[in-house]
């Protein structure tokens, strides 16, 4: 280790040990998210560091708010993952739209209920672009087909407008109901007599919306800096740290997120909680360098999830190989946690897996820290570099998580149980 390198790692360790975290939640789980947010502060430069340093405890504690919110809102869980492999097998998934609106359009179903109960289902067959980099030009088209064998081609730009004006305003309602006239206006073939009901079924979001949510959060943080809204800056930056952390976890990008499809149930917590808990303090190198400016946030967030996804096979294969060869009675151990005895992977078994993965967890951990700092920095730059020394948080923000904590106590996660 270089002396400077060593010094910074030492500083990081001091800061860490001064706030020993409770390990009562075996879930990057709570441990990893807090630590990553905390260390991201040290990637910032002198113009941002004092404000973030002054609020480091808050940013650390609230790194896990998005997980808590899964108990309170059914719309939260899908923001933490994307099941890329549900949409095919690829390295880059070029067919998966890079904006959330297009993704919804891609997999939605229009249900037209005629009077007399005859029902027609319209689905998108394909969204075509003249070239991959020209997804926003007017010559992109939507090819649709109906359950009655009809076909229809629409201009993507006008279908998007239709979606913005008619679907988005109702997106969080239980039912998205459309007026016949709104469809006729974009050239949709409807019978002369109005149908009994037209509604939308959205089939994309349930498989995860993480990269879209990252881009949306990015815009909101930038706006919070523009508005110099201290509470919002802190809250959104803390939460963004969580989602960026999740995006670095390979198992947050696959349908087989807990190894449940390959007989490896429990691998999620093993990778993102057990391994960092055991090794993060003593062996991880926390010197990740300075936050960097992100030129193209959309490509950047997609780059993170695609990289994470490229590691899924290796995560699963290594664990399987080790499980097949490691003495069976030395794989699981009993451990004391806050007075409770829990069954978890033995430290030696975990060390063997970590070694087999050649530092993957540490690499993703480090990449997440640098990424979070870079996101905060980029939003601040894009907001015109407001003087953060002028800001001081309203003390009320320190009480704001109460409702989330109440939801956690005695609540159930709405949606996928996924950290
Ligand atoms: Zn999460």
Boltz pocket constraint, residues with backbone or C-beta under 6 A from the ligand:
constraints:
  - pocket:
      binder: B
      contacts: [[A, 66], [A, 67], [A, 80], [A, 242], [A, 246], [A, 418], [A, 419]]
      max_distance: 6.0
